[in-house]
Amino acid sequence: MTPLRTSPPAPDAVEVQRWTLTSGAELRDLRVAIHRELTGNALVDGEQMHEVPEQMALVATELATNALRHGLPPTIVRLLRADDCLVLDVADHDLTPLPELSDTLPEGSGGRGLLLARSFSVDVGWYATETTKHIWATFPRRADHSTS
């Protein structure tokens, strides 16, 4: 399996919404808020979300769970919009360990959040700033894009 890309997400992406989490008790509210944000707005001509809101909400909670479990609080989840995609960017304040795909772990041992993100999204990557480590996943905005 190829490693995660090491770069920021789409450079033209603008922040649509941001959530700050400090505990797992906030994950359900995050999932509901992301779904509402994606389905409560009118779609642009030619834009068809299909199951993207559900997939994004699931991936957001998986990545946020990883950040809360393995990182340093607070966890920051951002929803970004670019011309051709939507981006989830999940950050925590622990610059280690580096994110890695857990495709070699025994079934049921956890650590599948990045694999889930990769299966539902168009692309997944990560980057770090001086104070935060970010995992991002992109999703299609238009019906002519397909997920991997």
C-alpha positions as CSV (number, residue, x, y, z in Angstrom):
1,M,0.0,0.0,0.0
2,T,1.4,3.4,-0.9
3,P,2.2,5.8,2.0
4,L,0.2,8.9,2.7
5,R,1.0,12.1,0.8
6,T,3.0,14.6,2.8
7,S,1.6,18.0,1.8
8,P,-1.2,20.4,2.7
9,P,-4.5,19.9,1.0
10,A,-5.8,21.8,-2.0
11,P,-4.2,25.3,-2.0
12,D,-7.3,27.1,-3.1
13,A,-9.4,25.6,-0.2
14,V,-11.2,28.0,2.1
15,E,-12.5,27.3,5.5
16,V,-16.3,26.8,5.7
17,Q,-16.6,25.6,9.3
18,R,-14.4,24.7,12.3
19,W,-15.0,22.5,15.4
20,T,-12.8,22.3,18.4
21,L,-13.0,19.0,20.4
22,T,-11.6,18.1,23.8
23,S,-13.2,14.7,24.4
24,G,-14.8,11.8,22.7
25,A,-18.2,12.9,24.1
26,E,-18.2,15.6,21.4
27,L,-17.9,13.2,18.4
28,R,-21.6,12.5,17.9
29,D,-22.3,16.3,17.8
30,L,-19.4,16.7,15.3
31,R,-20.9,14.0,13.0
32,V,-24.3,15.6,13.1
33,A,-22.9,19.1,12.5
34,I,-20.9,18.0,9.5
35,H,-23.8,16.2,8.0
36,R,-26.0,19.3,8.6
37,E,-23.4,21.6,7.1
38,L,-23.2,19.5,3.9
39,T,-26.9,18.9,3.4
40,G,-28.3,22.1,4.7
41,N,-26.9,24.3,1.9
42,A,-28.0,24.5,-1.7
43,L,-25.8,22.7,-4.1
44,V,-24.0,24.4,-7.0
45,D,-25.2,23.6,-10.5
46,G,-24.0,20.1,-11.4
47,E,-23.1,19.3,-7.8
48,Q,-24.5,16.0,-6.6
49,M,-23.5,14.9,-3.1
50,H,-24.9,11.3,-3.2
51,E,-23.5,9.6,-0.1
52,V,-20.7,12.1,0.4
53,P,-22.2,13.7,3.6
54,E,-22.4,10.4,5.3
55,Q,-18.9,9.4,4.3
56,M,-17.4,12.7,5.3
57,A,-19.2,12.6,8.7
58,L,-17.9,9.0,9.3
59,V,-14.3,9.9,8.2
60,A,-14.3,13.1,10.3
61,T,-15.3,11.2,13.4
62,E,-12.8,8.4,12.7
63,L,-9.9,10.9,12.2
64,A,-11.0,13.0,15.2
65,T,-11.2,9.9,17.3
66,N,-7.6,9.1,16.3
67,A,-6.5,12.6,17.2
68,L,-8.2,12.6,20.6
69,R,-6.9,9.1,21.4
70,H,-3.3,9.5,20.2
71,G,-2.7,13.3,20.0
72,L,-2.7,16.3,22.4
73,P,-5.9,18.3,22.8
74,P,-7.6,20.2,21.5
75,T,-8.5,18.5,18.3
76,I,-9.4,20.9,15.5
77,V,-11.7,19.7,12.7
78,R,-12.1,22.0,9.7
79,L,-14.3,21.7,6.7
80,L,-12.8,23.4,3.7
81,R,-14.2,24.0,0.2
82,A,-12.1,24.1,-3.0
83,D,-13.3,24.5,-6.6
84,D,-13.5,20.8,-7.2
85,C,-13.5,19.2,-3.8
86,L,-14.4,19.3,-0.1
87,V,-11.7,18.8,2.4
88,L,-11.7,17.6,6.0
89,D,-8.6,18.7,7.9
90,V,-8.2,17.2,11.4
91,A,-5.4,18.6,13.6
92,D,-3.9,17.8,17.0
93,H,-1.0,19.3,18.9
94,D,1.3,16.2,19.1
95,L,3.8,16.3,16.3
96,T,4.6,12.6,17.0
97,P,3.9,9.9,16.1
98,L,3.8,10.3,12.4
99,P,0.5,9.0,10.8
100,E,0.8,5.6,9.2
101,L,-1.7,3.2,7.6
102,S,-2.5,0.2,9.8
103,D,-3.1,-2.3,7.1
104,T,-0.8,-4.9,8.8
105,L,-2.5,-4.9,12.3
106,P,-4.7,-7.8,13.3
107,E,-8.4,-7.5,12.6
108,G,-10.2,-5.8,15.5
109,S,-7.2,-4.1,16.9
110,G,-8.2,-0.6,15.9
111,G,-6.2,1.9,13.9
112,R,-8.3,1.7,10.8
113,G,-9.3,5.4,10.6
114,L,-6.8,6.2,7.9
115,L,-7.7,3.1,5.9
116,L,-11.4,4.1,6.1
117,A,-10.5,7.7,5.1
118,R,-8.6,6.4,2.1
119,S,-11.4,4.1,1.0
120,F,-14.1,6.8,1.1
121,S,-12.1,9.8,-0.1
122,V,-10.4,10.9,-3.3
123,D,-7.1,11.6,-1.5
124,V,-5.6,11.5,2.0
125,G,-2.5,13.1,3.3
126,W,-0.9,14.8,6.2
127,Y,1.4,17.8,7.1
128,A,2.7,19.5,10.2
129,T,3.1,23.0,11.2
130,E,5.3,24.2,14.1
131,T,2.5,23.4,16.6
132,T,0.1,20.9,14.9
133,K,-0.1,17.7,13.0
134,H,-2.9,17.6,10.3
135,I,-4.5,14.7,8.6
136,W,-6.7,15.6,5.6
137,A,-9.1,13.8,3.2
138,T,-10.7,15.2,0.1
139,F,-14.1,14.4,-1.3
140,P,-15.8,15.1,-4.6
141,R,-18.1,18.0,-5.0
142,R,-19.4,17.0,-8.4
143,A,-20.9,13.7,-9.7
144,D,-18.1,13.3,-12.4
145,H,-15.5,12.6,-9.7
146,S,-15.3,9.2,-8.2
147,T,-13.9,7.9,-4.9
148,S,-11.2,5.3,-4.8
